[in-house]
């Protein structure tokens, strides 16, 4: 009989929470699990607050991962619907795009809002989204399998031994010369180590991208799990950083956490304002420096194209490579027709197809073939 079947029915929910913590990278010793169950028994908890305090005291999550611990606790004991947001104040992970200087423009009425995802709007619609539990497709499996060796890399400052290289390894050369009575028989070489390059993924979650939102978020989770130094933001009428949620290993839990962070699913489209807001936050703007920046958006902008053009120009100057993936680019000879895409075309390195997970994965993996700098 397995140990799980020997547990009392009331204790299984607490033991499964410990298993969830371990699955997401928390180090929990067996004696901590026993202490957790003992604390629950001694407290006779009256509500979830008592259980949370017992878990914090016995399972001892590191302070820097307290937010992840709390999110997993809520997902396990309360369910995804019990996680609420404090809408009275703006989270530092979310930036609402301001309407300064646009008081003369009225938001679209609900009858004019985008129901099918075929048109872009500027009005803000705050909604909650749920993701279906689907198995990963071939494209996501390919990304997970090939990302560690095919994603772009850069030369670091540290050096390593090499058979050939631009730098002389004097320490190794002198050490080897001792064995030959001080005679140098072979000159050692050094080269700079290669490190994974930062990747910044900006995903359009407005109404015009409604049909692609769920697949794009699944792809973002696979990319965050497969590679280090990946940052993910969503934008529509707000700019939201969802990297922390997507670091949860289990896909359903990660997407559920991200769904509660983002409040502008399937709403308006203000790409220029979103990118301007991203660059206005120093911490966010630093993510783009020397990074492979990938924007997944159809480019159907309802705002002024000047704001979008200026933001993309600034972003491309910080980035190592700037890619814009749009579902409108259905052929290799695609030429932009919308005013927004025409305005940004000269500032992006790639303007290619983003209408399927397979095409996005193929482009991301092809970035590793670019020259290392």
C-alpha positions in Angstrom: 0.0 0.0 0.0 1.4 3.4 -1.0 2.1 6.0 1.7 -0.5 8.3 0.2 -3.3 5.7 0.8 -2.2 5.3 4.4 -2.7 8.9 5.2 -5.9 10.0 6.9 -8.3 11.7 4.5 -8.1 15.0 6.3 -4.3 15.1 6.1 -4.0 14.5 2.4 -4.8 18.1 1.4 -1.9 19.4 3.6 0.6 16.8 2.3 -0.4 17.6 -1.3 0.3 21.3 -0.6 3.8 20.3 0.4 4.2 18.3 -2.8 3.0 21.4 -4.8 5.7 23.5 -3.1 8.4 21.0 -4.0 7.2 20.9 -7.6 7.7 24.7 -7.8 11.3 24.6 -6.4 10.8 25.0 -2.6 13.0 22.9 -0.4 10.8 21.2 2.1 12.3 18.4 4.3 10.2 15.4 5.5 10.4 16.6 9.1 9.0 20.0 8.1 6.0 18.2 6.6 5.5 16.3 9.9 5.9 19.6 11.8 3.3 21.2 9.6 0.8 18.5 10.2 1.5 18.6 14.0 1.0 22.4 14.0 -2.4 22.0 12.2 -3.4 19.4 14.8 -2.4 21.6 17.8 -4.0 24.8 16.4 -7.3 23.3 15.5 -7.5 26.0 12.8 -10.7 27.9 12.5 -9.9 29.5 9.2 -7.3 29.6 6.4 -5.4 32.3 8.1 -4.4 29.9 10.9 -3.3 27.3 8.3 -1.2 29.9 6.5 0.5 30.9 9.7 1.3 27.3 10.5 2.7 26.8 7.0 4.9 29.8 7.3 6.2 28.8 10.7 7.0 25.2 9.8 7.7 25.1 6.1 9.8 28.3 6.3 9.7 29.7 2.7 12.6 32.1 1.9 11.7 35.8 2.2 12.4 36.5 -1.5 9.9 33.8 -2.5 7.1 34.7 -0.1 4.9 36.1 -2.9 5.1 32.8 -4.8 4.4 30.9 -1.6 1.3 32.9 -0.9 0.1 32.5 -4.5 0.5 28.7 -4.4 -1.3 28.6 -1.0 -4.3 30.5 -2.4 -4.3 28.3 -5.6 -4.3 25.1 -3.5 -6.6 25.9 -0.6 -8.9 28.5 -2.0 -9.0 27.8 -5.7 -8.2 30.3 -8.5 -11.5 32.1 -8.1 -10.7 33.1 -4.5 -7.6 35.1 -5.5 -8.7 38.7 -5.5 -6.9 41.9 -6.6 -6.7 45.2 -4.7 -8.2 47.5 -7.3 -7.9 50.6 -5.0 -4.2 51.0 -5.7 -2.0 50.2 -8.7 0.4 47.2 -8.4 3.9 48.0 -9.3 3.7 45.2 -11.8 0.8 46.9 -13.7 0.7 50.3 -15.2 -2.6 51.8 -16.4 -2.2 53.9 -19.5 -3.2 57.4 -18.9 -5.6 59.4 -21.1 -3.8 62.8 -20.7 -4.7 65.2 -23.5 -7.5 63.0 -24.8 -10.5 64.3 -22.9 -12.2 65.2 -26.1 -12.4 61.6 -27.2 -15.3 59.5 -25.8 -14.8 55.8 -25.3 -16.6 53.5 -27.6 -20.0 52.3 -26.4 -20.5 48.7 -25.5 -22.3 48.1 -28.8 -19.3 49.3 -30.6 -16.8 47.2 -28.6 -14.9 44.4 -30.2 -16.8 41.1 -29.7 -15.1 39.0 -32.4 -11.5 40.2 -32.2 -11.6 41.5 -35.8 -11.2 45.2 -35.0 -9.1 47.3 -32.7 -10.6 49.7 -30.1 -9.1 52.1 -27.6 -11.8 51.8 -24.8 -10.7 50.0 -21.6 -12.6 46.8 -20.8 -11.6 45.2 -17.5 -12.4 41.5 -17.6 -11.2 38.3 -16.0 -10.1 35.4 -18.3 -9.8 31.7 -17.7 -7.6 29.4 -19.7 -8.6 25.9 -20.7 -6.5 22.9 -19.6 -5.0 21.7 -22.9 -2.0 19.6 -23.5 1.0 21.3 -25.1 1.3 21.2 -28.8 4.2 20.1 -31.0 5.5 23.7 -31.2 5.7 24.1 -27.5 7.4 20.8 -27.0 9.9 21.8 -29.6 10.5 25.0 -27.8 11.1 23.3 -24.5 13.4 20.7 -26.1 15.5 23.0 -28.3 15.5 26.3 -26.4 18.6 25.6 -24.2 20.9 25.2 -27.1 19.3 27.4 -29.8 18.3 30.6 -28.1 20.6 33.6 -28.6 23.7 34.0 -26.5 26.1 36.8 -25.9 29.8 37.0 -24.9 30.3 37.5 -21.2 33.1 39.2 -19.4 34.6 36.1 -17.8 37.1 34.0 -19.7 37.5 30.2 -20.0 40.2 27.8 -21.3 40.0 27.0 -24.9 42.0 25.2 -27.6 41.9 28.4 -29.7 41.2 31.9 -28.6 42.2 35.6 -28.8 43.7 35.7 -25.3 46.8 34.1 -24.0 46.4 32.0 -20.8 49.7 32.9 -19.1 48.9 31.2 -15.9 48.2 27.9 -17.5 51.3 28.3 -19.8 53.7 29.0 -17.0 52.2 26.2 -14.9 52.7 23.7 -17.8 56.2 25.0 -18.4 57.3 23.8 -14.9 56.9 20.2 -16.2 59.3 20.8 -19.0 62.1 22.6 -17.0 60.8 26.1 -17.8 60.5 25.6 -21.6 57.2 26.7 -23.1 56.0 23.9 -25.4 52.5 25.1 -25.9 50.8 28.4 -25.4 47.5 28.3 -23.6 44.5 30.2 -24.9 41.4 31.8 -23.4 38.1 32.9 -24.8 35.1 34.8 -23.4 32.3 32.7 -22.0 28.9 32.8 -23.7 25.9 33.6 -21.6 22.2 33.4 -22.5 20.9 36.7 -23.9 18.0 38.4 -22.2 14.6 37.9 -24.0 11.8 40.4 -23.6 8.4 39.2 -24.8 5.6 41.8 -25.1 2.2 40.2 -25.8 -0.8 42.1 -27.2 -4.0 40.9 -25.3 -6.4 43.4 -26.8 -9.6 42.4 -28.5 -8.1 42.3 -32.0 -5.7 39.5 -30.8 -8.4 37.6 -28.9 -8.2 34.4 -30.9 -4.4 34.2 -30.3 -4.2 35.3 -26.6 -4.5 31.9 -25.0 -1.9 30.2 -27.3 0.5 33.2 -26.9 0.3 32.9 -23.1 1.0 29.2 -23.2 4.0 29.9 -25.4 5.2 32.6 -23.0 5.1 30.1 -20.1 7.0 27.5 -22.1 9.7 30.1 -22.9 10.0 31.2 -19.3 10.4 27.6 -18.1 12.9 26.7 -20.9 15.3 29.7 -20.6 16.7 32.1 -18.0 16.5 35.9 -18.2 13.1 36.0 -19.9 10.7 38.8 -19.1 7.0 38.8 -20.2 4.6 41.7 -20.3 1.1 42.0 -21.6 -0.5 45.2 -22.9 -3.8 46.4 -24.1 -5.1 49.4 -22.2 -2.7 48.5 -19.3 0.8 47.3 -19.1 1.3 44.3 -16.9 4.4 42.3 -15.9 3.4 38.6 -15.7 6.9 37.1 -15.4 6.5 36.2 -11.8 3.3 34.3 -12.4 4.7 32.4 -15.4 7.7 31.1 -13.3 5.3 28.7 -11.6 6.2 25.3 -13.1 2.8 23.9 -13.6 1.2 25.4 -16.6 -2.4 25.6 -15.4 -1.4 27.3 -12.1 0.9 29.7 -13.9 -1.8 30.7 -16.4 -4.4 31.0 -13.6 -2.1 33.3 -11.7 -1.4 35.4 -14.8 -5.1 35.6 -15.5 -5.7 37.3 -12.2 -2.9 39.8 -12.7 -4.1 41.0 -16.1 -7.3 43.0 -16.1 -7.5 44.3 -19.7 -8.1 41.0 -21.6 -9.8 41.5 -24.9 -10.2 45.3 -24.4 -8.9 48.3 -26.3 -5.7 48.6 -28.3 -3.1 51.4 -27.4 0.2 49.9 -28.4 2.1 53.2 -28.5 1.0 54.3 -25.1 1.8 50.8 -23.7 5.4 50.9 -25.0 5.8 54.5 -23.8 4.7 53.4 -20.4 7.1 50.5 -20.5 10.1 52.8 -21.3 9.0 55.4 -18.6 9.6 52.9 -15.8 13.4 52.5 -15.4 13.2 49.0 -14.0 11.1 47.9 -17.0 13.2 49.7 -19.5 16.3 48.0 -18.2 14.9 44.7 -19.3 15.2 45.7 -22.9 18.9 46.7 -22.8 20.9 44.3 -24.9 17.9 41.9 -25.1 16.1 40.1 -27.9 12.8 42.1 -27.9 9.8 40.3 -29.4 6.5 42.0 -29.8 3.5 39.8 -30.6 0.8 42.1 -31.9 -1.2 42.7 -35.1 -0.3 46.4 -35.0 -3.9 47.5 -35.3 -3.3 50.8 -33.3 -6.2 53.2 -32.6 -3.9 55.9 -31.1 -1.6 58.3 -32.9 1.1 56.4 -34.9 3.7 59.0 -33.8 3.6 57.7 -30.3 4.1 54.1 -31.5 6.9 55.1 -33.9 8.8 57.0 -31.2 8.4 54.2 -28.7 9.6 51.5 -31.1 12.5 53.7 -32.2 13.6 54.1 -28.6 13.1 50.4 -27.8 15.1 49.3 -30.9 18.0 51.4 -29.8 18.2 49.6 -26.5 17.6 46.1 -27.9 20.1 43.7 -29.4 17.4 42.8 -32.0 13.8 44.0 -32.4 11.2 41.6 -33.8 7.6 42.3 -34.5 5.4 39.2 -35.0 2.0 39.9 -36.5 -0.7 37.5 -37.7 -1.1 39.8 -40.7 2.2 38.7 -42.2 0.9 35.6 -43.9 3.5 35.4 -46.6 7.3 35.8 -46.9 6.9 38.9 -49.1 4.6 40.6 -46.7 4.5 44.4 -46.9 2.7 46.3 -44.1 -0.5 48.1 -45.1 -1.7 49.5 -41.8 -0.5 53.0 -40.8 1.1 51.8 -37.6 3.1 49.0 -39.2 4.3 51.3 -41.9 5.5 53.8 -39.3 7.5 51.2 -37.4 8.9 49.1 -40.3 12.2 50.8 -40.5 12.9 50.5 -36.8 12.4 46.7 -36.5 14.8 44.0 -37.6 12.1 41.5 -38.3 8.5 41.9 -39.3 7.3 38.3 -39.7 4.4 36.0 -39.2 3.0 35.7 -35.7 -0.2 34.0 -36.5 0.6 30.5 -35.0 2.6 29.0 -32.2 4.7 27.1 -34.8 5.8 30.3 -36.6 6.6 32.1 -33.4 8.6 29.2 -32.0 10.5 28.9 -35.3 11.4 32.6 -35.2 12.5 32.5 -31.6 14.7 29.5 -32.2 16.2 31.1 -35.3 17.4 34.1 -33.3 20.3 31.9 -32.0 21.8 31.8 -35.5 22.4 35.5 -35.4 26.0 36.7 -34.8 27.0 36.6 -31.1 28.0 40.1 -30.0 
